[in-house]
Amino acid sequence: MSQAIHTLCDMSVDDLAALMKDWGQPAYRAKQIYEHVYVNLADSPDAMSNLPLALRGRLSQERPLGSLELARVQTGDKGKTHKALFRLPDDAPVESVLMIYEDRATVCVSTQSGCAMKCSFCATGQLGFTRNLTAGQMVEQVLWAAREVRNAGSEVKALSNVVFMGMGEPFNNYDNWWAAVQRLHDPVGFDMGARNFTVSTVGVVTGIRRLAQEKMEVNLAVSLHAANDDLRTRLVPANKKYPIPAILEAVRDYIQATRRRVSFEYVLLQGVNDGPQEARALTELLRGLLCHVNLIPWNPVPGTPLGPSERRRVLDFQKILHEHHVPCTVRVQRGVDIAAACGQLAGAHP
Ligand code: SAH
C-alpha cells in the first residue's frame, strides 16, 4: 500500500498546475517549479529564485521537495562510487548507489526499504521487508544522484542511467515503480530516455507480463542464479512461487512482444552454482533465446556460509557460455569497500 505523501517529487506537472490554481497562482508557476525540480535540480523551494518569496515559503511548509532524509554519503573506488543512506519518516533505511564511469553515470535505486525475497546470498534479504517506497521516494534518489554527478567534477557531467537494482523487488511495488519511471521520462522535466532505465526482478512473472504490455520500453534483467528448480529454490526462495519454466515462458512472451533482449543475472557462488555442469545446463536452458547473461562475482555478506567463486572459475564459466554462443559478460565490481556493491545494501555501518 502506498502512503499518501504530498511532496513535490510525488507530483506530475498536471498535479502542480492544479495546486497552483488552488493557491490562486498564475498557471505558468507549475512549469517553473517543475523545471526547478527536474532540470535545475533544485534541492529545496528556497533555491527556486524566480518564485515570489511567499510562494517559496508556502511550498516549504506544505509541499517540501521530498520525504527522504539524507543521513550519510560515503565514497569509494577513488571517488567514483557514492553511496547514500536515506531515512524514511519512520526511520527505515533506504540506500542508493551512484557509479561514475568514463562514459556514463549510473544510479542504482531502491524500490522498497528492505526486501521480502530472502535470497540466501543477499544482505537486503536478511534484513527483511519494511515497506514499499512511493514513486516520489524513488524519484528523490535519482535527483540526489543527478546533483551528486553535477557536483563531482568528473568527465561525465550528467546522470545517464537508472537501474532499479537496489533494495527491494520492483515488481512487488509495480505501480509506484512505474509511476517513478514515467515521471523521470517526462520530456518536460528530467527527460531520461526509455532505454536508459533497467529494472531487475527476482522473476515475478506477473510483473514481466505487465511490462511486456507497457508502451514505453525499458530494459529488463531477470535474476536467475541457477539452471534448475531445486538449486534455485535453495538460493532464491521465491522460486517456489515463480519456478524457472514459468519465468522462461513469461520472458519468451516478453521478447516476442517487445523484440528486446533480456539480461539474466547469475551470481557466482564457489562450489554451489559455478561448475562446468551448471554452466552447460544454463546454456541448454537459454538456447535460442534473445538474451545476455551477466555473471556477478558474489559480494561478501557477513553471516552466510557462502564464498565468492575464484577468478579462474568465473572465467571458465564464461568460456563455456561463449562456446555455446550465449552472450555473456562479467559485472564489474563496484563499491565493495563501502558495502555498496550488489547485495550489500542493508542500511548498516560498515
Ligand atoms: N529484487 C531484484 C533486485 C535485487 S538486486 C532482483 O532480485 O533482481 C540486483 C542483483 O544483485 C540481483 O541479481 C541479486 O540477486 C544480486 N545480488 C544479491 N546479493 C548479491 C551479492 N551478495 N553479490 C552479488 N550479487 C548479489
Residues whose N, C-alpha, C, O or C-beta is under 5 A from the ligand:
A	BS01	SAH	F121 C122 A123 F164 M165 G166 G168 E169 P170 S200 T201 V202 S223 E265 V267 I296 P297 W298 N299 V301 C342 G343 Q344
